Amino acid sequence: MNGIEHITQAFQQARARGSTALMPYFTLGYPTAQDSLAVVETLACSGADLIELGVPFSDPLADGPTIQRSTQVALRQGMTVARCLEMVHELRQRGVSQPLLLMGYINPLLSYGILRFITDAARMGADGLILPDLPAEEAGEVEACCQQHGLALVYLLAPTSTPERIALLTRRSTGFLYLVSITGVTGARSSLPPDLQAFVVRVRDQTTLPLAIGFGIATPEQAMQVGRIADGVIIGSALISATGDAADPAAAAGIYLNAIRQALV
C-alpha cells in the first residue's frame, strides 16, 4: 500500500464507523525531540486517524504565533530536515501506523534536494506532503516525484479561492484537500466563520476527494461543528498550546485529543 492509498483508507475507515477523521498537527522537535516523539506516539493512541508532522522552518508564513514559536524552539535545538525524516522512521519503529504527512515549506526541501527528500521521506515511512507555499503552477517536479514514490501531495484551498482555482487544485491534489477555514494564519479562534459550510459546498461540487478543514479549530464544540460538514478535522495550534508548557507534554496531548475525539464520535 502506498502513501496515497494509506491516506484514502484512513478516511474510508473513519467514514465506515460514522465518524470524522481526526488529524492533529505537531511540530517535530518541540518542546524537545524526544518529547515530540512521545507526543506523536500518544496522539496515535488517543484517536488520531492521520497525523501531520511539522518540519521546522525559520519563516513559516502560513503559521500563527503558536506554531511559529514551536518551530523556533525546535530550530534552536538543532532540528533539521534530515532529523525530521529520521523521526518519521523512529515513529514507525515505535508502532505508529497512522498515515503521516510532513507539513513544511519549499525552501528547506530545495536545499535538501526535491528528489532526495521525497525518496527519503517515502523510505522512512511518510505518506504525504503538505507544502503551503508551493503553488501548483510551480509544482511539476514535486508532483512527479511524489507520484513516482506513491506519496500524496495535498494542496490547500482558502475561502477566497476562485472557482478556477478550486477546479485546478481539486484536479491536482492527491489523498485529500486541505480547506483553510479562515483567511489568515493558523491559530485558535473563538468561533468559526459563518460562511464555512458554503465554502465546503463549493469545493464538494467539484471533487470526490475527502475534504479536511484546518486553521482556527480549538475546542470540542468547534470540532463537532466542522465534523458535520467535512470529512476531516485538523487541529494544530490549540494542541501545541495544551502541551508546550505542560510538565508531561505527551500526557497533556492525550487528554486534549481524547476530548476532541469524543466530540467527533
Secondary structure, DSSP 8 states (H G I E B T S, - for coil): --HHHHHHHHHHHHHHTT--EEEEEEETTSS-HHHHHHHHHHHHTTT-SSEEEE---S--TT--HHHHHHHHHHHHTT--HHHHHHHHHHHHHTT--S-EEEE--HHHHHHH-HHHHHHHHHHHT--EEE-TT--GGG-HHHHHHHHHHT-EEE-EE-TT--HHHHHHHHHH--S-EEEESSSS-S---SS--TTHHHHHHHHHTT--S-EEEESS--SHHHHHHHHTT-SEEEE-HHHHHHHHT-SSHHHHHHHHHHHHHHHH-
